[in-house]
């Protein structure tokens, strides 16, 4: 009788453990997920760890899912290798896997990245193969007991310029531009897509440093922010015109522009791309 009871308990435990394993074998399909957001920009060029100086940096991360919100991210660079600590304001996910949900199902559980309890939220430390590139990341939901496919983009444009090794960022100095006045083609992205800026844009080089005139399609912008510094318009007659630093060519430069066209002033994030091949 005792032997039968032990066998029954062992059988039940095997069933339970098998059930737990099966929970990690499920992958959510499109009907189980919110509509994904396209976070990959075809204009982006991947940035690898050997382009960055060793250090720890705050970095912005775009997620393809509104249900996978990253509150903060800390990028660590060491010897050309990159890792990121993703901090979330919830404890909805037990594991991450750097790959697709289908990959996670086939992988050994030792490859799963477990969460760290941070009190009100959780964090995961993950390897980062490249910035400005779509990276597959599967997240295992604690409540749904399924893997959810996500795409993450770690944004190089959110890093300070001194995070990059010499020669990586194209500047007026690296282009060998003498002091003087120039023009360059500029592309604006972000916002609702209705706003535009004049291209080519006029810029001036003084002592190797460049400043550029940004002429908006309307006069409704009352200030801009670049790297946290506020710039007021030099003109708001027909168009809002700003003179801001031109710190880099051939990479997306994030700026904030405050518009008064809405019911109340509203800051909008845009990116500017200055094409060095068009400098005249």
N, C-alpha and C positions, 0 to 999 in steps of 0.2 A: 504493500500500500504506500509506504513511504517512498519507495523507488518510483512508483507511478506518479506520485505527487511532484517529485523532483523533476521527472521527465516532462510533466505537464508545464511546470514553471519555466523550464528551459525552452520548451517549444514556444510558450507565450512570449518570452524575452526575444527569441529569434524573430518572431512575427513583428514585434514592436520595433526592433532594430531595423528589420527589413523595411517596415513602413517609414521609419525616419529617413532611411536611405532613399526611398522612392520620392519623398517630399523634395529632395534635391535633384530629382530627375525630370522635373516638370519645367517647361519653358513657356512663358506667356506668349500668346499670339497677338496680332494687331487688335483683335476685338477686346482683349483684356487690358489694353494700354490706351492712354490719352494720345491724341494726335501728336506725333513727334515734330519737333522744331528742327529746321535745317540749320545746322551750326557750322557747316563747312563752306568756306569761301574759296572759290576756285582761284582767286588772286593770291591766296596765301602760299608762301614758300616754307616748307618745314625747317625748323631751327633745331639743331641737335645740341647735345650737351657740350660738345667740344667747341661750340661757338660762345660759351658763357664762362665767366669767371666763377671760381669756386665761391660759394656763399649761400645764404638763406634769403629768399625773397618772397614777398607777398605777390601773388599772381592771380589774375582773373581767370575763371574757368566757365566756358559755355557748356551747358548740358542740353541734350536733345529732348529731355523730358522735364516737364513742369512739375513732375512728381519726384524728381531727383534733384533737389535744390541744394547747392553747395553754399554754405554761409560764408566760408573763408577757406583760403588755400595757401599753404606755405610750401614753396618749391626749394628743395635743397639740391645744390650742384656740387659734386665732388669728383674730381678727376675725369670729367667728361660724362659721368653718369648722373641721372636725375631721378629724384623721388619726390612725391608730393603728399603732404598731409591734407586730406580733404576733411573739413569740419562741417557737420550737418546739425541742424537744430532739432533733429528727431532721432528716434531709435528704431526706425521702420525696417532697416536692413540688417541682416545678420552677417552676410558675407558679400565681398566683391570678388570678381574674377576678371582679369584683364584679357578679354576676348568676348566672344559671343556666348549667348546662353547655351547654344548647342555645344560649344567648346567646353563650357563649364560642366555640362552633364557628363561628358566623356572624360573629363580630367579627374585626377586623383584629388581627394579632399585636402591633401597637404598643400595644394596650389591655391586654395581659397584664402582670401585675405579677411581675417576676422575684424570685427569692429572693436574699438576701444571706448568704454563708457566714459564720457566727459561730463557727467552730471546731468545737465538738462538735454544734452545731445550726445552725439557719437562722432568718432573720427576713424578714418581708414588711411593707412600709408601705402601708397601704390607706386610702382615704377612708372616712369614717363619716358616713352621712346623718343618723342619729339614734341616741340611746341608748334603751334600753327598747323596742326594736322589732326584729322579725325582719328580718335582712339576708341576702339571698342571696349566697353566695360559692361559686364553683366552684374546685376544687383539682385541678391536673393532676399525676397520680401519675407519678413517674419510672420505677418498676418496671412498673406496669400499663399505662402509656401511654394513660391515659384520664382524662377529666374526671369528678370526683365532686362531686355537689351537697351543699352544707352550708348550714346556717342558723346565723348568729351573732347573739347578743344581747349588746351592750355594756351592762353593768348600772350604771345611774345610782346605785343604792343603795350601790355600793362607793366612790363618790367622797366626799371630805370635804365637809361642809356649806359650808365657805368657798369651794368651787369654783363655787358657784351665785351668780348675780347677785341683788342685793337684790330681794325680793318674789317670787322664784320658789318658795322653800320656805315652806310654810304652817307657822307656829310659833304658840306661845301668844301671843307678843308681836304678831305680825301679825294675829291674831284679836282683839286688844284685850282679852284676858282679864285681869280684875282679879285680884289675889291672892285665893286662896280654894280651895275644894274642888269638884271637878267629876267627871263620869263621861263616858266615851266608848266607843263600840263599837269592839272590836278583833278583827281576824281573823288567825289564825295559819296559816301554810303552811310546808311543808317536812317533813323527817323521813319517817317511815313513814306519817304520816297518822293515827296512833293517838292522839297527844297533842293536847291542847286547852288553851286558857286561858280563864279566866272573862271573859265579856263581858256587860254593859259593865264596863270597868275603872275603878277610882277613880284620879284624879290630882289633884295639888296644884300650884298656881301660886304661886311666891314671887319677887317682883322680876322678873316676866316670864319666868322659867325654870320649866319643868314637870318634875315627876317622877311616874311612874306605878307603881302596884302591879300586878305581873303574878302572877296566881294560877294555877298549873299544875294539871292534872287529877290529878296524882300527887305524892307526896313524894319522888320519886327523883332530883330535880335538886339538885345540890350547889353549883353556881355558874353564873353567866351572864357573858358578855362582850359589851360594846357598844363599838364603835370601839376594840377592843383592851384596854379597861379591864375588870377582873374585878369582879363584884359577888357577894357572898355572900348567902344567903337570910336574910330577917328572920324566917322561920318555916318549919319542916319538920314540923309536927305532922300534920295531915291532908293538907295540900297544901304544895308548895314555893312560897313567896311571896318575890318580889324587888321591891325598889324601885330602878328604873332611870330614867335621863333619858328624857324624852319630847321628843326633839329635832325631830320633824317629823310633821305630819299629812298625810294624803292621798298618801302615797308609801310604798313598801315599805322597811322598816327592817330591815337584816340584824342578827341576833343569834346568838350561840352559846350553847347550853345543854348542860351536862355531865350525863349521866344515869348513875346507878349501877345501873340496872335490868338491865343486861347482865352478862355474866360478869366484865367489868372496865369501869371508867369509860370513857365514850366521849363525845366532843364531837360535837354535831349542829348543823348550820346550819339556822336557821329565819328566816322573815321575819314581821314584825308590821306590820299596816296599821291605822292609827288614823283613823277617819272623822270629819272635822271637823264634818260636818253633824249629827252625833249628840251633840255636846257639850251637856251639861246641868249 
